Structures are given as C-alpha cells and as structure tokens.
Amino acid sequence: MLRRLCCTALVGGFLSVATIGVASSAPVAGATECPSGSWSDTVGRPSEAVPGMSGAAVWRVADTNRFRFRVSEAGTDLARFRGTISTDGVLVATGRHLEGGDLVLQRDGDRLHFALRNRGGVDGFDLSVHCASYVRFNVRMNGTQLSPDQVVIGADSAHPSATPFQIDKVAATP
C-alpha cells in the first residue's frame, strides 16, 4: 500500500507538468473524416472563473479547439476535485496553475481521469480537442457531484442543464 502511494505521488508530480494525450478507440484517419462545424457557445472566460468560485469553469479560447478547465473552492480548507473528461476524438491536456503534486492525470481508453487539490486558488488544465464532436465533463468536489449552479461555461457564464455535462460541436449548415 505504501509503495503504491509513493509511486502515485511520484507519478503525480511528474504528470503535473507533463502533457497527456488521450485518443479514442475510433480511428482518426484524416481531416476529412473529422466532424465539421463549430463548438457551441463556449468562447471567453466566465467572470466567475476566479479564486474562491467553489466549482468549475470551462471556456474556449477564441475560435479554436482549445478549452480551459479550472476549479476553485471558497476558503482555505482543502477541497479535492476528481473527475473524468472524455471525447470521441483526440484530447491533449496540459496542467496550469498547479502546485507540486496537485494534478494527477491517467489515461483510460478515451477518458482522462484527474484529481486536483485546492485551497482557494485556481487550479486546472488546458485541453486541445481534435477531430471530436463532443467533450464530456464529470466533476466531483469532496466526493459530491458538482451541481449545474457550480459550473460556468463561456463568457456568458452559462450553467449546464445537468451534471455531468457535455459540450457539443454544432454541425455546419450547408
């Protein structure tokens, strides 16, 4: 048990600064086979994406396939955020605003598992999503599923209708 914990801590420390890629089991043969369209209204940082927000924020950078995912907890008590992010395409994650051992990422097929420890600051990672039609987020804080009110998406600070939640690519119209 102790050996497993030591290895997990060591691996977690390395992964907190590494980039982790996740590819789905579906083949990504060429750009012409990737879903066309644009991501739903997700551009721009929500005004609530600040230290002490007690939840999660997701937004997209301009008109790109790059998302930001951040979490925070009000106060200085330790909050543990755990969850998964999945897609039907290729997902690459890079840790941001992390302290030593703050982030643990593990690949499991088409899912990215994460664990963040937070004491009132902002922690998270950047995501590049390629050849995908959706990105699905499942986030828990201290073992409890975040409610829709604890999640903000895009500059409009929209809340998902339910959690876990999914951001879809909207098909291009002819």
N, C-alpha and C positions, 0 to 999 in steps of 0.2 A: 504494500500500500504506500509506504513512504517513498519507495523507489519510483512508483508511478507518479506521485505528486511532484517529486523533484524533476522528473523528466517533463511533466506537463508544464511546470513553471519555467523550465529552461526553454522548451519549445515555444511557450507563450511569449517569452522575452524576445526570441528571435523573430517570431511572426509579427510582433507589434510594429516592426519597422519594415517588414517584407511586403511584397505584393503577392497576392494569392489569386490564381485564376481558377475559374470553375467553368467547365463546359458540360453541356447537357449530353445525354446519350444520343440525341438526334444528330445526324451528320450535318456539318456546315460546309457544303461543297463549294459554293461560290456566292458572290454578292447577289446574283440574280435570283437565288433561291431564298434569300432573306426576306422577312416580312417588310413590306413597304408601308409608308405612312409616317406619322409623327406621334410623339408621345403626348398623352393628354395633358391638360393644363397643369404643368408642374414647374414651369420656369420661374426662377427668382427665389431668393432666400426669404422664408417667412419671418416677419418681425418678431415672432415669439421664439425663434431659434437663438436663445441666449442662455447664459449660465442660470441655473435655477428654474428652468421651464417645467421640470417634473414630467418628462415624457420624451417623445421622439419627434424629430423634424426631418423631412425629406424634400429635396428640391433638385431641379435640374439646372445645369449651367447653360445659359443661352439656348441656342438651337442645336444641342449636341446630344450624344448618348451618354453623357457623364452626369451622374447623380451624386449628391452629397447626402450622407446619412449621419445625423448627430443625435446624441442623447444627453440629458442632464437631469439632475434631481435637486429640488429645493432644499437648501440647508447643507450642513456639512456631514450628516450621517452617511455612512456607506450605503450606496444603492447598487444592486447587481442587475445589470441588463443582460439578458440572454435571448437568443432567438436564431432564426434562420432567414436567409434571403435566397430565393430560388428564381429561376428563369428557364425559358425554353431555348435560350441562346448561349452566349459565352459571357461570363461575368468575371471581371478583374477588380479586386479590392485593394486599396492602399490605406493603411492606418493614418489617422490625423488627430492632432491634439491629444496625444496619448502620453501617459507616464509609464515608467518601467513596468512591464508585465500586465498592462491594462487591458490588452486585447488578445484574445485567443481565437484564431480562425482555423477551421478544419473543413476540408473538402469531403463531401459525401455524395458522390454522383453529381447531380445537378443542383445541389444545395451548398450554401455557405453557412456554417454554424459560427456564431460569435458569442463572446462573453466580454462585457465591459464592466469595470468597477468605477463608480463615480461618486465624488464627494462635493457636488455643487458646481463643478466646472463643466466644460463641454468636451465630450469625447465622441469619437466616431470614425468613419472612414469614407473615402471617395470610391465610387463604383463606376466602372466603364462597362456598358452593356452593349454587346454586339450581336447582330443577327437574331434579335429576340422580338417577340410580340407582347411580352409581359415581364414584369418584375414583381414578385410577391414577397411581402414582409410579414414576419411573425415575431413580435417583440413582447417580452415579459420583463417586468421590473419587480425584483424581490419575489419572484415566483408567481406573480399575478399578471395575467394578460393585460396589456395596456388597453384602455377604453378608447373609443374614437375621439373623445374630447382631449385625450392626452397625446394625440398625433396631429401634426400640422403638415400640410403639403403645399409647396409652391408659395409664390408671393402673395396669393390671396388667402393664405393660411386656412385652406380648406381642410375639413376633417373627413376622414373616410366614413362611409356609412356603417362599416363594421370592422372589427379586427379579428384575426389577421386581415390585411388589406392588400390590394393589388393595383398596380399602375399599368394601364394597357396602352399599347401603341394603337392609334386610331388609323384605320386603313385609309390609304389615299383614295380620293374620289376621282373618277375619270373626267 
